[in-house]
Amino acid sequence: MRLDKKQSKPSTMELVNKGLARRYKKEKRFRRLGLAAIITSLCFLGLLFSSIIGNGWSAFWQTQLLLDIHLDAQVLDVDDLARADYGGLVKQSMRDLFPEVKGRRDKRSLYELVSIGAAFDLQKMVLADPSLIGKTVKLQVPAGDDVDMFVKGYIKRDVPESDRRVKDKQIVWIDALQQAGRLEKKFNTTFFTAGDSREPELAGIRGAAMGSLFTLLVTLSLAFPMGVATAVYLEEFAPKNRWTDLVEVNINNLAAVPSIVFGLLGLAVFLNFFNMPRSAPLVGGLVLTLMTLPTIIIAGRASLKSVPPSIKEAALGVGASKMQAITHHVLPLAMPGMLTGTIIGMAQALGETAPLLMIGMVAFIVDVPGAVTDPATVLPVQIYLWADSPERAFVERTSAAIMVLLTFLICMNALAVFLRKKFERRW
């Protein structure tokens, strides 16, 4: 009986093999779950990108209308050419294309086919070359936003007239213009060269892009040297006591503070106390500097810690001072990591909206800023403003601006990865 019990008892190897089999099954299950999570995340990311691109790609094309405009000398016979009735000349060219339109209401519907920006384009042409007065010129002008949406297929013609913004008579005129070759889609350069506008066909991102550029320049010029200097001091020179421990804890806590808190701080200090200009890249850069400083300091300290102590000790051993050892040997080796952290901090600052809303950078700005003290907005705030507009044409411009912003963010993160891979050293 004892022999049978000994034979029925599993051996140690059998127990180990059973345990290994269960562990391998758990590892395979965990690996599958991780892979499924990654695939699900990529699917949602692809769905997001496809939705943005699907709504925004058409914003890079704008419907243009070719007009034959007679620059009547009597209309332009004024002391100041800039104040002439260029809108009247544009309306006259539309009446010449459709002379059968007589009623006041029908004429008003006909004029809606052309953007109000046509008068400004004609004004620029005449002011650039006054010798054109008295002649008939061909000018391509932007069509109205409803016409643009209709040509792009966002407004359907097979729905009742009461359910669409384009009337039946306007559809007949649009078809006639297309058959005559006067209505076609062209690359929308206005989207990249103009500032904001109440009219979707005239709105562009140049003002917001320049505002973001000036804001990031202020942020970079302040946050990078201050962050690097703070990281070097805390890591190499600061004594280890309660004061430095308190500073380190506060820096780590500031990295987790909601961004809108920094906006409230900027509103209270920079605007209300120092009376700095509202809605200016200078104030926006100062607020974003406060927000990105903890990120740069933490990344800088981690980079300094990654440098082997033997390098500094070797420099000190051959007679270098502590400052020389740090500035000539330790800091250059830690700089790639610091640059990577700085670029990531700048990318985070580029996508911030809440702190800039608090300091007034949500204002409607038409002019392109030329300095850090000029009124401006930034790309995320411009997207926020357009997303709140009721016109369908602003929907595609919102998505197009998101595409531009994502492109900048991807490029900045790719640059950070490139710098890390290129200058990374394994000790």
C-alpha positions in Angstrom: 0.0 0.0 0.0 2.8 2.4 0.8 4.4 1.6 -2.6 1.2 2.4 -4.4 0.9 5.8 -2.6 4.5 6.6 -3.5 3.8 5.8 -7.2 0.6 7.8 -7.3 2.3 11.0 -5.9 3.4 13.3 -8.8 7.1 14.0 -9.1 8.7 17.4 -8.7 9.3 17.8 -12.5 5.6 17.1 -13.2 4.6 19.8 -10.8 7.1 22.2 -12.3 5.9 21.4 -15.8 2.2 22.0 -14.8 3.1 25.3 -13.2 5.1 26.3 -16.3 2.2 25.4 -18.6 -0.2 27.6 -16.5 2.3 30.4 -16.5 2.8 30.2 -20.3 -1.0 30.3 -20.8 -1.3 33.4 -18.7 1.6 35.1 -20.5 0.0 34.3 -23.9 -3.4 35.6 -22.6 -1.8 38.8 -21.4 0.1 39.2 -24.7 -3.2 38.8 -26.6 -4.9 41.3 -24.4 -2.1 43.8 -24.8 -2.1 43.3 -28.6 -5.9 43.7 -28.7 -5.6 46.9 -26.7 -3.1 48.3 -29.1 -5.2 47.3 -32.2 -8.3 48.9 -30.6 -6.4 52.1 -29.9 -5.1 52.2 -33.4 -8.6 51.6 -34.8 -10.0 54.5 -32.7 -7.1 56.7 -33.7 -7.6 55.8 -37.4 -11.3 56.6 -37.0 -10.5 60.0 -35.5 -8.0 60.8 -38.3 -10.3 59.6 -41.0 -13.1 61.7 -39.6 -10.9 64.8 -39.4 -9.4 64.3 -42.9 -12.8 63.5 -44.4 -14.3 66.7 -43.1 -11.3 68.9 -43.7 -9.6 68.0 -47.0 -12.1 70.0 -49.0 -11.1 73.2 -47.2 -7.9 73.2 -49.2 -10.0 73.8 -52.3 -12.1 76.9 -52.9 -14.7 77.5 -55.6 -13.7 80.4 -57.8 -15.9 82.5 -60.1 -14.5 84.1 -63.3 -16.0 87.6 -63.9 -15.6 90.1 -66.7 -15.6 93.4 -64.9 -15.7 96.7 -66.7 -13.7 99.3 -64.8 -16.1 102.2 -65.5 -14.1 105.5 -65.4 -17.2 107.3 -64.1 -17.5 105.0 -61.1 -13.8 105.2 -60.4 -13.5 109.0 -61.0 -13.1 109.8 -57.3 -10.3 111.5 -55.3 -9.5 108.4 -53.4 -9.5 105.1 -55.4 -9.7 103.1 -52.2 -13.2 104.4 -51.6 -14.7 103.7 -55.0 -17.8 101.5 -55.4 -16.0 98.3 -56.3 -18.9 96.2 -55.0 -21.2 98.0 -57.5 -18.8 97.0 -60.4 -18.9 93.4 -59.3 -22.7 93.4 -59.1 -22.8 95.0 -62.6 -20.7 92.1 -64.0 -23.1 89.6 -62.5 -26.1 91.4 -64.1 -24.2 91.3 -67.4 -23.9 87.5 -67.1 -27.6 87.1 -66.4 -29.5 90.1 -68.0 -32.8 88.3 -67.6 -32.7 88.8 -63.9 -34.9 91.9 -63.2 -36.5 91.7 -59.8 -34.9 93.2 -56.7 -35.2 89.9 -54.8 -33.8 87.9 -57.7 -30.9 90.3 -58.0 -30.2 89.9 -54.3 -30.1 86.2 -54.7 -27.8 86.6 -57.8 -25.3 88.7 -55.8 -25.1 86.0 -53.1 -23.3 83.8 -55.6 -20.2 86.0 -55.1 -18.3 86.6 -51.9 -18.0 90.1 -50.5 -14.3 89.6 -50.8 -14.6 90.1 -54.6 -14.8 93.8 -54.1 -11.5 93.8 -52.1 -9.8 91.7 -54.7 -10.9 94.2 -57.4 -9.7 97.1 -55.2 -6.3 95.6 -54.9 -6.0 95.1 -58.7 -7.0 98.7 -59.4 -4.7 100.2 -56.7 -1.8 98.1 -58.0 -2.4 99.2 -61.7 -4.6 102.3 -62.1 -4.0 102.2 -65.9 -6.7 99.5 -66.0 -9.4 102.1 -65.5 -11.7 102.2 -68.5 -10.9 98.6 -69.5 -12.7 95.3 -69.1 -10.6 92.9 -67.0 -11.0 89.2 -66.1 -10.9 88.5 -62.4 -11.3 85.3 -60.5 -13.0 85.9 -57.2 -14.2 83.6 -54.4 -17.7 82.3 -54.7 -20.1 82.6 -51.7 -19.8 80.0 -49.0 -23.2 78.4 -49.9 -22.1 78.1 -53.5 -18.9 76.5 -52.4 -20.7 74.0 -50.2 -23.1 73.2 -53.1 -20.3 72.6 -55.6 -18.5 70.4 -53.1 -21.6 68.3 -52.6 -22.3 69.3 -48.9 -25.6 70.9 -50.0 -27.8 68.4 -51.9 -29.9 69.5 -54.8 -32.4 66.7 -54.5 -33.9 67.9 -51.2 -36.8 70.4 -50.9 -35.9 74.1 -51.4 -37.0 74.9 -47.9 -34.4 72.4 -46.5 -31.4 73.9 -48.1 -29.7 77.3 -48.2 -29.3 77.4 -52.0 -32.5 78.3 -53.9 -33.7 76.7 -57.1 -33.0 79.8 -59.1 -29.5 79.9 -57.7 -28.9 76.3 -58.7 -29.9 77.1 -62.3 -27.4 80.0 -62.3 -24.7 77.8 -60.8 -25.2 75.2 -63.5 -25.0 77.9 -66.2 -21.8 79.2 -64.8 -20.3 75.7 -64.6 -21.3 75.0 -68.2 -19.7 78.3 -69.3 -16.5 77.3 -67.5 -16.7 80.3 -65.1 -17.1 78.2 -61.9 -14.3 75.8 -60.8 -12.5 74.6 -57.8 -8.9 75.8 -57.2 -6.3 75.4 -54.4 -7.3 77.6 -51.5 -4.3 79.8 -51.0 -6.4 82.2 -48.9 -6.6 79.5 -46.1 -2.8 79.9 -45.6 -2.3 83.6 -46.4 -5.3 85.4 -44.7 -6.3 86.0 -41.1 -9.7 85.3 -39.6 -12.9 86.5 -41.1 -16.7 86.4 -40.5 -17.0 85.0 -44.0 -15.9 81.3 -44.3 -14.5 81.7 -47.8 -12.2 84.5 -46.7 -11.0 83.0 -43.4 -7.4 81.8 -43.1 -5.0 80.5 -40.4 -2.1 82.8 -41.1 -2.9 85.1 -38.2 -3.3 82.2 -35.8 -0.2 80.5 -37.1 1.9 83.7 -36.6 0.4 84.1 -33.1 1.4 80.6 -32.2 4.9 81.2 -33.6 5.4 84.4 -31.5 3.9 82.7 -28.4 6.2 79.7 -28.7 9.3 82.0 -29.4 8.6 83.8 -26.1 8.0 80.5 -24.3 11.2 78.9 -25.7 13.4 82.0 -25.0 12.3 82.0 -21.4 11.6 78.4 -20.4 14.7 76.7 -21.9 17.5 78.7 -20.2 15.6 79.0 -17.0 14.7 75.3 -17.0 18.3 74.2 -17.8 19.8 76.5 -15.2 17.3 75.2 -12.5 18.0 71.6 -13.4 21.8 72.1 -13.2 21.6 73.9 -9.9 19.2 71.4 -8.2 21.2 68.4 -9.5 24.8 69.6 -9.1 25.0 72.6 -6.7 22.0 72.7 -4.4 22.6 71.3 -0.9 20.4 68.5 0.2 18.2 69.9 2.9 14.5 70.6 3.6 14.4 73.7 1.4 15.6 71.9 -1.7 13.3 69.0 -0.9 10.4 71.5 -0.8 11.4 73.0 -4.1 11.6 69.6 -5.8 8.2 68.6 -4.4 6.7 71.8 -5.7 8.2 71.4 -9.1 6.8 67.9 -9.4 3.4 69.1 -8.2 3.4 72.0 -10.7 3.8 69.5 -13.6 0.4 68.1 -12.6 -1.5 71.3 -12.1 -4.4 71.9 -14.6 -3.4 74.4 -17.3 -6.3 76.7 -16.6 -4.8 77.5 -13.2 -1.8 79.0 -15.0 -4.3 81.0 -17.1 -5.9 82.4 -13.9 -2.4 83.2 -12.6 -1.5 85.1 -15.8 -4.8 87.0 -15.7 -4.2 88.1 -12.1 -0.5 88.9 -12.3 0.4 89.8 -15.9 -2.8 91.6 -16.9 -4.3 92.9 -13.7 -1.1 93.7 -11.8 1.5 94.5 -14.4 -1.1 95.9 -17.0 0.4 94.0 -19.9 -1.4 94.1 -23.3 -4.4 91.7 -23.4 -4.5 89.1 -26.1 -0.8 89.4 -26.9 1.7 86.6 -27.6 4.0 88.2 -25.0 1.5 87.4 -22.2 0.6 84.1 -23.7 4.3 83.1 -23.9 4.8 84.1 -20.2 1.8 81.9 -19.1 3.0 79.0 -21.2 6.5 79.4 -19.8 5.2 78.9 -16.3 3.3 75.8 -17.5 6.3 74.2 -19.4 9.0 75.0 -16.9 8.3 71.9 -14.6 8.5 69.6 -17.7 11.8 71.0 -18.8 13.3 70.9 -15.3 12.2 67.3 -14.7 13.6 66.2 -18.1 16.8 68.2 -17.5 17.4 66.6 -14.1 16.8 63.1 -15.6 19.3 63.8 -18.4 21.9 65.0 -15.9 21.4 61.8 -13.8 21.9 59.6 -16.8 25.5 60.9 -17.3 27.9 58.6 -15.5 29.5 60.2 -12.5 32.9 58.9 -13.7 33.0 61.6 -16.4 32.7 64.4 -13.9 35.2 62.7 -11.6 37.7 62.3 -14.4 37.4 66.0 -15.2 37.9 66.9 -11.6 40.8 64.5 -11.4 42.8 66.3 -14.1 42.4 69.7 -12.4 39.1 71.1 -13.8 36.9 73.1 -11.5 33.4 71.9 -10.7 31.9 74.5 -13.0 34.2 73.5 -15.8 33.5 69.8 -15.3 29.7 70.5 -15.5 29.7 73.0 -18.4 32.4 71.3 -20.5 31.6 67.6 -19.9 28.4 66.8 -18.1 26.0 69.4 -19.7 27.0 68.7 -23.3 26.3 65.0 -22.8 23.0 65.7 -21.1 21.9 68.3 -23.7 20.2 65.9 -26.1 17.8 64.7 -23.4 17.2 68.3 -22.3 16.3 69.2 -25.9 14.0 66.3 -26.2 12.2 67.3 -23.0 12.0 70.9 -24.2 10.5 70.0 -27.6 7.9 67.8 -25.9 7.1 70.8 -23.6 6.8 73.1 -26.6 4.5 70.6 -28.3 2.3 70.6 -25.2 2.3 74.4 -25.1 1.4 74.5 -28.8 -1.8 72.6 -28.2 -2.9 74.5 -25.1 -6.2 76.5 -25.2 -7.5 77.0 -21.6 -4.8 79.2 -20.2 -4.8 81.4 -23.3 -8.6 81.8 -23.2 -8.2 83.3 -19.7 -5.8 86.1 -20.9 -8.1 87.2 -23.7 -6.5 85.4 -26.7 -10.0 84.4 -27.7 -10.7 87.7 -29.4 -11.7 88.0 -33.0 -8.4 89.1 -34.7 -8.4 89.9 -38.4 -5.0 91.4 -38.9 -1.9 89.2 -38.9 0.3 90.0 -35.9 3.8 91.5 -36.6 5.3 91.5 -33.1 4.8 89.9 -29.7 2.8 92.8 -28.4 0.3 92.9 -31.2 -3.2 91.4 -30.6 -3.3 87.8 -31.8 -4.8 84.4 -31.3 -3.3 80.9 -31.6 -4.2 77.8 -33.6 -6.1 75.9 -30.9 -8.1 79.0 -30.0 -8.8 79.6 -33.7 -10.1 76.0 -34.0 -12.3 76.6 -30.9 -13.8 79.8 -32.5 -14.5 78.2 -35.8 -16.0 75.1 -34.2 -18.6 77.4 -32.5 -19.6 79.0 -35.8 -23.0 77.9 -37.3 -22.0 78.0 -41.0 -21.3 74.6 -42.6 -18.2 76.0 -44.4 -16.5 76.6 -41.0 -16.8 72.9 -40.2 -14.4 71.9 -43.0 -12.1 74.8 -42.0 -12.1 73.7 -38.4 -11.1 70.2 -39.5 -8.4 71.6 -41.9 -7.0 73.7 -39.1 -6.9 70.6 -36.8 -4.9 68.8 -39.6 -2.4 71.7 -39.7 -2.1 71.7 -35.9 -1.6 67.9 -35.8 1.0 68.1 -38.5 3.0 70.6 -36.4 2.6 68.4 -33.3 3.7 65.3 -35.2 6.7 67.1 -36.6 7.8 68.4 -33.2 7.5 64.9 -31.6 9.3 63.3 -34.5 12.1 65.9 -34.1 12.3 64.9 -30.4 12.6 61.2 -31.3 15.2 62.0 -33.9 17.3 64.0 -31.5 17.1 61.3 -28.9 18.1 58.5 -31.3 20.9 60.5 -33.0 22.6 61.8 -29.8 21.7 59.0 -27.4 24.6 57.2 -25.8 24.6 53.9 -24.0 27.1 53.8 -21.2 
